[in-house]
Amino acid sequence: MYIVTGATGFIGSNLLYAMQQRGFRDIVVVDSFGNGQKWRNVAKRGALRFVLPDQMSSFLEKHASEVNAILHLGAISSTTETDVDKIVANNFQLTVSLYEFCTSHGIPLIYASSAATYGGGEHGFIDRDDQLFLNGLQPLNPYGWSKNAVDKHIASQCGFEGKACQVVGLKFFNVYGPNEYHKGMQMSVVRHFFEQYRTGGMVRLFKSYSDDYAHGEQRRDFVWVGDCVDVMLWMLDHPHVSGLFNVGTGHATSYNVVAESIARSMGKEPKIEYIDMPDSVRNQYQYFTEADLTKLRSVGYDKPFTSVPEGVNKYVGGFLATDDIYL
């Protein structure tokens, strides 16, 4: 039995698809559906078991001996969420309780951390998992702070490699791909830019307020969701590996290049307008992110990551430009 939290969400539903493609049979989906369209993210999947979040604790205690691993992707993922109590309950307390459950029962745990833990990148983007380094990180919003709080807590409990079971935190960078439509303003820029081209014929990018970056030359590490899934499955296949690991391409790409790649995938000429950045965003804006993959490569993960032009072509041609956008 494999438990996947947040399984109806963006990365979680892509993980479910890959797991079933590989022949995983007993998969338990832990998530809430609400009144929206998230059910569509699992509508094409084979047989699954569904457990609502408030039922998870009792379900785990009842089935502890049957659980092979927990893949924990459930979280408040909005970087603009201001209800910190809600973030603490969902991102910190829930993850810590799963960590304690897994370590007490010897069950592998793979959970989603985030590149948002790096803040403005003052200390670089190296995925060290020692307390001293983690204590020095300065996330720019409550979401990033909550993810770093989890990482620090685990580091303080004999470290990631100090337990008998596998414990892996994955610092996802800017993920894009199918099944993210329900995320609203938190959808990837790839999805947003596609919609802007489709409806208005142009993309609007924030102006730069840093002398180090021209307008549109702000750069992020944009990673195809399928690559994130591949890393998670690799971790399941290598239960001796524990630690915090970056998950990105290892190459930062400018917003201009992303916008141009989308236009070409749609058969359009790139057209970009630069607009003012809201004050609410300006104070927590990351101008540059780039995953250092040295640690991930050092433990044996050698699969190449998808380039932005290739990933954009997959996303636009295989999903966004089709009638059926769901994986």
Secondary structure, DSSP 4 states (H G I P E B T S, - for coil): -EEEETTTSHHHHHHHHHHHHTT---EEEE---TTSSGGGGGTTS-S-EEE-GGGHHHHHHHHGGG--EEEE--S---TT---HHHHIIIIIIHHHHHHHHHHHHT--EEEEEEGGGGTT-TT-S----SHHHHHH---SSHHHHHHHHHHHHHHHTT-TTSSSS-EEEEEE-EEE-SS-GGGGGGS-HHHHHHHHHHHHSSEEEEPP-STTS-TT--EE-EEEHHHHHHHHHHHHH-TT--EEEEES-S--EEHHHHHHHHHHHTT----EEEEPPPHHHHTT--SB-----HHHHHTT--PPPPPHHHHHHHHIIIIITSS----
